[in-house]
């Protein structure tokens, strides 16, 4: 479809029930194939160790948390790395087919206006730090942990949504 | 299946579905917290229920060994604190870790900055790890790791409870979406 401005109109987003069933099938298949669920910060933690190996090798080696990952010199050598590379490929393919690829600074309307780069950075820092405390993120502990009916998974989801609701009250909607 | 191939295929399916659902869009994701777009709850609840019921059925059929599945340990204080921080990061930054990858792949610069923040947050954690290590094992519940074991309820009762909760989320969510601006569309 082409609108008046001559731009290609993106496809509408998928119905949430259908998307939820498809996501459930992917999650179930992940458990059957690997014995664990889906994730994300397992990779970003290893990526941090990998970057540290080149930028600050001595400090990274000596670090209690990251040191073990760089011991054999291949912190990225793990299933979760391939899974996240897959996420990037799948997301790119889907966005391309739905004509939704657009280079932009998104989220200004609801998340800080001109200060959007700062909210994105600060939010990322909080999430990155928090995911290490909990040893998992929304996918790894929330989604996957709840699917195996774990107390930790449900606890994570509970405070995740409660604090998210609370914090978003402090943002005013821009134009 | 080789590890690389299974990771790539499962990951690609995961990323494809997240992008289809609109979860690369920070306006849609945070709409859940403004209670104008309930897609996050709807998709997550449906996926959790589908996978939980699916696992139960496969276990009963003897196709999956329950003992071989990873159940995260019940460090409930750590899970609560981490969940709170990831929730705050989501509300402020517009993404969670996985969805920021999806946002980046659809061209969003703010998602790239969020990812950079994730790495920085990990660095901060690693640097002060000796001082805060105790937080990562906070509030351990020693009796059980899972809901059925903790309360001595059968897994199918929990699954039925979750199905009812999911239906409730759809009803309540759709009602609140109608009363407000409604879900964020890709064509805005």
Interface residues (C-beta under 8 A of the other chain):
Chain A: X9 X10 X11 X12 X13 X14 X16 X17 X19 X20 X21 X22 X23 X24 X25 X26 X27 X28 X29 X30 X31 X32 X33 X34 X35 X36 X37 X38 X39 X40 X41 X44 X45 X47 X48 X51 X52 X63 X64 X65 X66 X79 X80 X81 X82 X83 X84 X85 X86 X87 X88 X89 X90 X91 X92 X93 X94 X95 X98 X100 X101 X102 X103 X104 X105 X106 X107 X109 X110 X111 X116 X117 X119 X120 X121 X122 X123 X124 X125 X126 X127 X128 X129 X130 X131 X132 X133 X134 X135 X136 X137 X138 X139 X141 X142 X143 X145 X146 X147 X148 X149 X150 X151 X152 X153 X154 X155 X156 X157 X158 X159 X160 X161 X162 X163 X164 X165 X166 X167 X168 X171
Chain B: X1 X3 X4 X6 X7 X8 X9 X10 X11 X12 X13 X14 X15 X16 X17 X18 X19 X20 X21 X22 X24 X25 X26 X27 X28 X30 X32 X33 X34 X35 X38 X39 X42 X43 X44 X45 X46 X47 X48 X49 X50 X51 X52 X54 X55 X58 X63 X64 X68 X69 X70 X71 X72 X73 X74 X75 X76 X78 X79 X80 X81 X82 X83 X84 X85 X86 X87 X88 X89 X90 X91 X92 X93 X94 X95 X96 X97 X98 X99 X100 X101 X102 X103 X104 X105 X106 X107 X108 X109 X110 X111 X113 X114 X115 X116 X117 X118 X119 X120 X121 X122 X123 X124 X125 X126 X127 X129 X130 X132 X133 X135 X136 X141 X144 X145 X146 X147 X148 X150 X155 X158 X170 X183 X185 X186 X187
